[in-house]
Amino acid sequence: MQTVLAFLVAIGLLVAVHEWGHFYVARLCGVRVLRFSIGFGPKVWGWTSKRNGTEFVLSAIPLGGYVKMLDGRESPVAEHEYKQAFDRQSLARRSAIVIAGPLANLVLAVFLYAVVNWQAVPQAAAVLPTPMESSVAAKGGWSGGERVLEVGLDADNMVPIRTFEEFRWWLATASLERSLIYVRATDSANDAPTDATLRSLDLSGLEVSAADTALFQKIGWMAPFSRPVMGEISTGSRAEESGLLLGDTVLSANGRPIVDSGQLRALIQKSADAPMVWRVSRSGRELDVVVKPKAESQGGITIGRIGAYIGAAPETLEIQYGLFEGLGRALKKTWEISRMSLVAMGQMVMGEVSLRNLNGPLAIADYAGKSAALGSLQYISFLALISISLGVLNLLPLPVLDGGHLMYYLWEGVTGRPVPEKWWEWLQRAGVALLMVMMSIAFYNDVLHILG
């Protein structure tokens, strides 16, 4: 129920803001708006404004919306209403009305990200875990425990960072740019900043379309550094049978130094029914413990488990930005995500990235529910991300989308005459067909995601 409600709120808000952009600028330009609809299909509820005659409607299919304006191309317009008809407006006014919808979504994203930035939020420090085996970071010589101080795509233009999330953002950016990322970091989280060295990580060979789990698995860093400390231990588990206790810190396994909890969990999973000798620190003394992970099946794969929570809470910092810094960061993040979205879409068109990365309404609903379950700030960040996606998508130069109409107006501005009616009809039909194909692929990907 939470997933459905979170999805409906998200779609309703983002569509309303998008259509409000068209509506508001249309009214500023003196254009008469006949209907403002959230959703498509049969009307569920409606109300007509006595002041301007606009009918505000909620429709049955909550997957979009529209603003219907007085337009001579759709129905005859009386001579005394010519000034209020959309098709009678100047090229500049028509362009402003069309572009206002996507811009409204981008402005909303800036505001939502700013709201998140203005809150005092504890975030994990930029201390790196042991990279996953065979990952780019592992091959690059990173071992775990490093504290990142500065990053950049140019060694001469480094930016200071404090949180692991900031570092992930730079990794995603470098991956989409297919470039090197330069990192100034200490070898240990406890080293002084003066001991930091400049290193680089080559992310140019990664195939990526989104900053998702698969990307960070390839890079090698999924979560911030967490010390390998034993947490809650289940009764009758292999951990209890081995004599492990709450608070034990694992120093090594079979003589191999253990840096962080992620490294230890990966080792346990690969050691089903294989005895291991752990060197453990307990109350200031060290001792050896023999641990034999239990073999369990997960998704058709046999992995080892010991029945205990492993990992101390990451080091955290309370991050809060002032009014202008928070707004500036929100503007920058909105711009960067918009740019990254366009790069990813371009890679799909060129065949450099699989169409399996297209997401549809089912995936959005799933993400909406998960983000809402994590808390209000995570849900607000999700809304901002989807608002950007909606704005960028509508600016694409595809017929039936806002960007397609802007291309018609560009033709009109260059040639001095509108797109011929026959061309317009053909392009609209082609645009609808292309959009249906994209939606079908996205829906198919959603089903595969759910079944997988």
C-alpha positions in Angstrom: 0.0 0.0 0.0 2.9 2.4 0.8 4.4 1.7 -2.6 1.2 2.5 -4.4 0.6 5.7 -2.4 4.2 6.9 -2.8 3.9 6.3 -6.5 0.6 8.1 -6.9 1.8 11.1 -4.9 5.1 11.3 -6.9 3.4 11.1 -10.3 0.6 13.4 -9.3 3.0 16.1 -8.0 5.4 15.9 -10.8 2.8 15.9 -13.6 0.9 18.7 -11.9 4.1 20.8 -11.7 4.9 20.1 -15.3 1.4 21.0 -16.6 1.2 24.0 -14.3 4.3 25.3 -16.1 2.5 25.2 -19.4 -0.7 26.6 -17.9 0.9 29.5 -16.0 2.9 30.8 -19.0 -0.1 30.3 -21.4 -2.2 32.5 -19.1 0.6 35.1 -18.9 0.6 35.1 -22.7 -3.2 35.6 -22.8 -3.9 32.1 -24.1 -7.2 30.6 -23.0 -6.8 27.2 -21.3 -9.8 24.9 -21.8 -8.7 22.0 -19.7 -6.0 21.2 -17.1 -5.9 17.4 -16.6 -3.8 15.2 -14.3 -4.0 11.8 -15.9 -5.5 10.5 -19.2 -8.7 8.8 -20.1 -12.1 9.1 -18.5 -12.7 11.9 -16.1 -12.9 10.9 -12.5 -13.4 14.4 -10.9 -13.6 17.9 -12.3 -14.1 21.5 -11.4 -14.5 24.5 -13.7 -13.1 27.9 -12.7 -15.7 30.7 -12.9 -12.9 33.2 -13.3 -11.2 31.9 -16.5 -13.4 29.0 -17.6 -10.7 26.4 -17.3 -11.8 22.9 -16.4 -9.5 21.2 -13.9 -9.7 17.4 -14.1 -8.5 14.2 -12.5 -8.5 11.4 -15.0 -8.5 7.6 -14.6 -5.0 6.7 -15.9 -2.4 8.4 -13.6 0.5 8.2 -16.0 0.7 11.8 -17.3 -1.4 14.8 -18.0 -2.1 17.6 -20.4 -3.1 21.2 -20.8 -5.7 21.7 -23.6 -5.6 25.3 -25.0 -7.8 27.1 -27.5 -6.3 26.2 -30.9 -7.6 26.7 -34.4 -5.8 23.5 -35.5 -8.1 21.4 -33.3 -11.5 23.2 -33.6 -12.8 26.4 -35.2 -12.1 29.6 -33.3 -14.4 32.6 -33.4 -12.9 35.7 -34.7 -13.2 37.6 -31.5 -11.2 34.9 -29.7 -8.2 34.9 -32.1 -6.0 36.7 -29.6 -6.6 33.9 -27.1 -5.8 31.0 -29.4 -2.5 29.2 -29.0 -1.8 28.9 -32.8 -2.3 32.7 -33.2 0.5 33.6 -30.8 4.0 34.7 -31.9 6.7 32.1 -32.3 8.5 33.3 -29.1 5.3 33.0 -27.0 4.5 29.5 -28.3 8.0 28.4 -27.6 7.9 29.9 -24.1 4.6 28.0 -23.3 6.0 24.7 -24.5 9.3 24.9 -22.7 7.7 26.0 -19.5 6.6 22.5 -18.5 10.1 20.9 -18.5 11.6 24.0 -16.9 9.0 23.7 -14.1 10.2 20.2 -13.4 13.8 21.3 -13.3 13.0 24.2 -11.0 11.1 21.8 -8.7 14.2 19.5 -8.6 16.4 22.4 -7.5 14.0 23.3 -4.8 13.7 19.7 -3.5 17.4 19.2 -3.5 17.9 22.5 -1.7 15.4 21.4 1.0 17.5 18.3 1.6 20.7 20.3 1.7 19.2 22.7 4.3 18.6 19.8 6.8 21.2 18.6 9.3 21.8 15.0 8.1 24.3 12.5 9.4 26.3 11.1 6.5 29.0 8.5 6.3 32.5 9.9 6.0 34.5 9.4 2.9 36.5 6.4 4.2 36.7 3.6 1.6 36.0 -0.1 2.2 38.0 -3.0 0.8 37.2 -3.1 -2.9 35.4 -6.1 -4.4 37.5 -8.7 -6.1 38.2 -8.2 -9.8 36.8 -4.6 -9.6 38.4 -1.6 -11.1 39.5 -0.3 -7.7 41.0 -3.7 -6.7 43.0 -3.8 -9.9 44.0 -0.2 -9.3 45.8 -1.1 -6.1 43.3 0.2 -3.5 43.2 -1.9 -0.4 40.5 -0.3 1.9 40.7 2.1 4.8 41.8 5.1 2.7 40.2 8.5 3.6 39.4 10.6 0.6 40.2 14.3 0.9 39.9 15.7 -2.6 38.6 14.4 -6.0 38.5 15.8 -9.5 38.5 14.9 -13.2 41.6 17.1 -13.6 44.6 16.7 -11.3 45.0 20.5 -11.3 41.4 21.2 -10.3 40.6 19.1 -7.2 37.5 19.6 -5.0 37.5 18.8 -1.3 34.9 16.3 -0.2 33.8 15.0 3.2 31.2 12.2 2.7 31.1 8.8 1.0 28.0 9.9 -1.0 29.9 12.8 -2.5 32.6 10.4 -3.5 30.1 8.1 -5.2 28.7 11.0 -7.1 32.2 11.8 -8.5 32.7 8.1 -9.4 29.4 8.1 -11.3 30.3 11.3 -13.1 33.7 10.0 -14.2 32.1 6.7 -15.3 29.6 8.5 -17.6 32.4 10.8 -18.8 34.5 7.7 -19.4 37.5 9.4 -17.9 40.1 9.1 -15.2 39.2 10.3 -11.7 42.0 11.8 -9.5 41.8 11.2 -5.8 43.9 12.6 -3.0 43.6 10.2 -0.1 45.5 9.0 3.0 46.5 5.3 3.3 44.6 5.0 6.5 41.5 6.8 8.0 43.7 7.8 11.0 46.6 9.3 8.9 47.1 13.1 9.0 46.0 15.0 5.9 49.6 15.9 5.3 50.3 12.2 4.5 47.8 12.2 1.7 48.9 11.2 -1.8 47.5 11.8 -5.3 46.2 8.7 -7.0 44.0 8.0 -10.1 41.4 5.5 -11.1 40.6 4.8 -14.7 36.9 4.4 -15.3 37.0 5.0 -19.0 36.3 1.3 -19.9 33.0 0.9 -18.0 29.7 0.5 -19.8 27.3 2.6 -17.7 23.9 4.3 -18.1 23.0 5.1 -14.5 24.5 5.5 -11.1 23.1 2.1 -9.9 24.2 -0.9 -7.9 25.8 -2.6 -11.0 28.0 0.4 -11.6 29.4 0.5 -8.1 30.0 -3.2 -8.2 32.1 -2.8 -11.2 34.0 0.1 -9.6 34.4 -1.9 -6.4 32.9 0.3 -3.6 29.4 -0.4 -2.6 29.2 1.0 0.9 31.3 3.1 3.3 34.1 1.7 5.4 32.8 -0.4 8.4 35.1 -2.0 11.0 34.9 -5.9 11.1 33.2 -6.0 14.5 30.7 -8.8 15.5 27.2 -7.5 16.1 24.1 -9.4 17.2 24.7 -13.2 17.2 21.8 -15.6 16.6 21.2 -18.4 19.0 22.4 -21.8 17.7 24.3 -20.2 14.8 27.7 -21.1 13.6 29.0 -17.9 15.1 27.8 -18.9 18.6 29.1 -22.4 18.2 32.5 -20.9 17.4 32.6 -18.9 20.6 32.4 -15.5 19.0 31.0 -12.7 21.2 29.4 -9.4 20.6 32.0 -6.7 20.1 34.8 -9.0 18.9 37.0 -7.4 16.2 38.3 -9.7 13.5 41.9 -9.0 12.7 42.6 -11.8 10.2 41.2 -14.9 8.6 43.5 -17.8 7.7 46.4 -15.4 8.1 44.9 -12.8 5.7 44.5 -9.3 7.3 40.9 -8.2 7.5 40.4 -4.5 6.8 36.7 -4.0 6.9 33.3 -5.8 7.4 32.6 -6.0 3.7 35.8 -8.0 3.0 34.9 -10.4 5.9 31.3 -10.9 4.6 32.6 -11.7 1.1 35.1 -14.2 2.6 32.4 -15.9 4.7 30.1 -16.3 1.6 32.9 -18.0 -0.3 33.8 -20.4 2.5 30.7 -22.5 2.9 31.5 -25.5 5.1 35.2 -24.6 5.0 36.8 -24.1 8.5 38.6 -20.8 8.9 40.9 -19.6 11.7 40.1 -16.1 12.7 42.4 -13.9 14.8 40.1 -11.9 17.1 40.6 -8.9 19.4 38.5 -9.2 22.6 38.8 -6.9 25.6 42.4 -5.9 24.8 43.7 -9.4 24.1 44.0 -11.5 20.9 42.9 -15.1 20.4 42.2 -17.5 17.6 38.7 -18.8 16.8 37.8 -21.6 14.4 34.7 -20.6 12.3 32.9 -22.9 9.9 30.3 -21.0 7.8 27.1 -23.0 7.1 26.3 -23.7 3.5 23.0 -22.2 2.4 21.3 -21.8 -1.0 20.5 -18.3 -2.3 19.2 -17.8 -5.8 20.5 -21.1 -6.9 24.0 -20.4 -5.5 25.6 -21.9 -2.4 27.0 -19.4 0.0 28.3 -19.4 3.6 26.6 -17.8 6.6 27.5 -17.7 10.2 24.3 -16.2 11.7 25.6 -13.0 13.0 25.5 -9.3 12.0 29.0 -8.1 11.0 30.1 -4.5 10.9 30.3 -1.5 13.1 28.4 1.7 12.2 30.4 3.8 9.7 32.1 7.0 10.9 29.6 9.8 10.3 29.6 13.5 10.0 26.6 15.8 10.4 26.3 17.7 7.1 24.1 20.8 6.8 24.4 23.7 4.3 23.4 27.3 4.6 20.7 29.0 2.5 22.9 30.0 -0.5 25.4 27.1 -0.4 22.5 24.6 -0.2 20.8 26.3 -3.2 24.0 26.4 -5.2 24.7 22.8 -4.6 21.1 22.0 -5.6 21.5 23.9 -8.9 24.8 22.1 -9.6 23.4 18.7 -8.8 20.3 19.3 -11.0 22.5 20.4 -13.9 24.9 17.4 -13.5 22.1 14.9 -13.3 20.4 16.5 -16.4 23.7 16.3 -18.3 24.3 12.7 -17.2 20.8 11.7 -18.3 21.4 13.2 -21.8 24.8 11.4 -22.0 23.1 8.1 -21.0 20.3 8.5 -23.5 22.8 9.4 -26.3 24.7 6.2 -25.5 21.5 4.2 -25.8 20.8 5.7 -29.2 24.3 5.0 -30.4 24.0 1.4 -29.1 26.8 1.8 -26.6 24.5 1.0 -23.7 21.8 -1.7 -23.6 18.1 -0.7 -23.8 17.6 -2.9 -20.7 18.5 0.2 -18.7 15.1 1.8 -19.6 12.8 2.0 -16.6 9.0 2.2 -16.7 6.2 2.9 -14.3 6.6 -0.4 -12.4 10.2 0.3 -11.6 9.4 3.9 -10.6 6.7 2.6 -8.3 9.2 0.2 -6.7 11.8 2.9 -6.2 9.1 5.3 -4.8 8.0 2.7 -2.2 11.6 1.9 -1.2 12.6 5.6 -0.8 9.5 6.4 1.2 10.3 3.5 3.5 13.8 5.0 4.1 12.4 8.4 5.3 11.2 11.8 4.1 14.5 13.1 2.9 15.2 10.0 0.8 11.7 10.3 -0.7 12.2 14.0 -1.5 15.5 13.2 -3.2 13.7 10.5 -5.2 11.1 13.1 -6.3 13.8 15.5 -7.4 15.5 12.8 -9.5 12.3 11.7 -11.2 11.4 15.4 -11.8 14.7 15.9 -13.6 14.1 12.7 -15.7 10.6 14.0 -16.6 12.0 17.4 -17.6 14.9 16.1 -19.6 12.7 13.4 -21.3 10.2 16.0 -22.5 13.0 18.2 -23.9 14.1 15.4 -26.3 13.5 16.4 -30.0 10.8 13.7 -30.5 7.4 14.5 -32.0 4.6 14.6 -29.5 7.0 15.6 -26.7 7.7 19.3 -25.8 11.1 19.0 -27.5 9.5 17.9 -30.7 7.3 21.0 -30.8 10.4 23.2 -30.1 12.0 21.6 -33.2 8.9 22.5 -35.2 9.3 26.1 -34.0 13.0 26.0 -34.9 12.0 25.0 -38.4 9.5 27.9 -38.5 12.0 30.4 -37.2 14.6 29.4 -39.8 12.3 29.1 -42.9 9.7 31.7 -41.9 6.9 29.2 -42.4 5.4 26.5 -40.2 6.0 22.8 -40.8 3.6 21.6 -43.6 0.5 20.0 -42.2 1.1 16.7 -43.9 4.6 16.5 -42.4 3.2 17.5 -39.0 0.7 14.7 -39.1 3.2 12.1 -40.3 5.8 13.2 -37.7 3.2 13.0 -34.9 2.2 9.5 -35.9 5.8 8.5 -36.0 6.4 10.1 -32.6 3.5 8.2 -31.0 4.7 4.9 -32.5 8.3 5.5 -31.2 7.0 6.5 -27.8 4.9 3.3 -27.6 7.9 1.2 -28.5 10.0 2.9 -25.8 7.2 2.4 -23.3 6.9 -1.3 -24.3 10.6 -1.8 -23.8 10.5 -0.1 -20.4 7.5 -2.1 -19.3 9.2 -5.3 -20.4 12.3 -4.4 -18.4 10.2 -3.7 -15.4 8.6 -7.1 -15.6 12.0 -8.8 -15.9 13.2 -6.7 -12.9 10.3 -7.8 -10.8 10.6 -11.5 -11.8 14.3 -11.4 -11.3 
